[in-house]
Amino acid sequence: MKMVPAKVEHEGRWVPTKVGIAEDRFRIEAPVDREIPYRSVVDLEEKKNQIIVAVGGDGETVYQIASVEKVLTVLKKFIITQASAYRLNAFFMSPAIRGGVLIQDARWEKGAIAVMKTGIWFVSQEKQVCIPLDEVASIELTSREIQGKDLDVVKIDHLVENEVVTSFVLCPLTTLQVLYNFLKEATSDTEVSEDLDPMTGQVAMLVYSGMDSSAIENMLKLSHRDLDTIYDKLISTGMAEVLYVRKEVQLTPKGVRYISESLKSPME
Amino acid sequence: MGRILIVDDTMFMRTLLKNILFSGGHDIVGEAADGAEAVAKYQELKPDLVTMDIVMPKVNGIEALKAIRATDPSAKVIMCTAVGQEQMVKLAVKSGAKGYIVKPFQAPKVLEEVKNVLSA
């Protein structure tokens, strides 16, 4: 087993240790001192320079491991390909569209997909892409022209640092249907059941496009109060959240005095 | 920064694009609501770039793109397609489109694509 330096989160703090990586398991040295078969892993999440591994069994145990990218890449690959997850071989294209702009050099990659508790992982020789389930905006079974044929694909819209990114998965139709159903179920809490009136729909579209309140008011000729009412509708349906509250102020006598004095000519 | 002609049959999308492009420092030299008007406005205004909706009444975006490129082979046109119409992109590529935006879109990415096409 090859040992590499890493840090683990232990009793609320990060502790330097070593992690051993083998073909079928990994080991975290003291103070954790635990050997973990990849097949016992039930979830994998990633953050910058760290991974969070949930291991099943009697009670779920979570390990947070920080290391250099090269080490984490190897560890992630073993976990994704052997963990206890719904897994299938597929072609994927991720990202295919970013913020509404088609990525011109996007191409289909052959690899595996693992659907874990909190996210979907795409793994190929060159890439490891994770889509957290709580960042999935929509899932659609659609068709796409591939090498001159219309083939069924699953289209996944998801958020990456506030950008809407679209990814596609291609595999045999029966597997695709299973994947689609699974993802639909896993993301059912963001299912849209409400129907918005046209004006609220337009406001939602403008927010999606990155317009701020004053641009929206100008474009749709809305007052500040009208826009606030529409925002409240979007918030109450769970489609939007408050980013920050804009203030409107008026000057106090002190402020008025400052302005008046600042405009006096030096001769006065 | 470029002089841009916006072509879309819905005023809402034209206004949205106009706001996005204006915020990026571009000049909006004209707007057209269908392909025929787009071709006429292109000849008249000679913009640096056109954003062209695909599905429009009278003359559609692909036909307008072909007509514009027939008179000006160096014309820079970014096509706008709705989600699910990505197949139209291949046709647009063959017809000389330089970029593609899928509706709904986000402002920073639109500005990035416009910048790429203008500097190409």
Contacts between the chains, C-beta under 8 A, distances in Angstrom:
chain1	res1	chain2	res2	distance
A	97	B	102	5.3
A	98	B	109	5.9
A	99	B	105	6.2
A	99	B	106	3.7
A	99	B	108	6.3
A	99	B	109	2.8
A	99	B	110	7.3
A	99	B	112	7.9
A	100	B	101	5.3
A	100	B	102	4.9
A	100	B	103	6.6
A	100	B	104	6.1
A	100	B	105	2.6
A	100	B	106	5.7
A	100	B	109	5.8
A	100	B	110	6.6
A	101	B	99	7.5
A	101	B	100	7.1
A	101	B	101	5.7
A	101	B	102	7.3
A	101	B	105	6.9
A	101	B	109	4.4
A	101	B	110	6.8
A	101	B	112	6.9
A	101	B	113	4.6
A	102	B	86	7.2
A	102	B	89	6.4
A	102	B	100	4.3
A	102	B	101	7.6
A	102	B	102	6.1
A	104	B	100	7.9
A	142	B	84	6.4
A	144	B	86	6.6
A	144	B	87	7.4
A	145	B	86	7.9
A	145	B	87	4.8
A	145	B	90	6.7
A	150	B	87	7.9
A	163	B	106	6.3
A	163	B	108	7.7
A	163	B	109	7.0
A	164	B	104	7.8
A	164	B	106	6.2
A	166	B	102	7.7
A	202	B	12	6.3
A	205	B	12	7.8
A	205	B	16	7.5
A	205	B	104	6.1
A	206	B	16	6.6
A	208	B	104	5.3
A	208	B	106	7.0
A	209	B	16	5.9
A	209	B	20	6.7
A	209	B	104	6.6
A	209	B	105	6.4
A	209	B	106	6.0
A	209	B	107	5.5
A	210	B	20	7.5
A	210	B	106	5.4
A	210	B	107	3.6
A	210	B	108	6.5
A	211	B	16	7.5
A	211	B	19	6.5
A	211	B	107	7.3
A	215	B	19	5.7
A	215	B	23	7.8
A	219	B	15	5.4
A	219	B	16	7.2
A	219	B	19	6.2
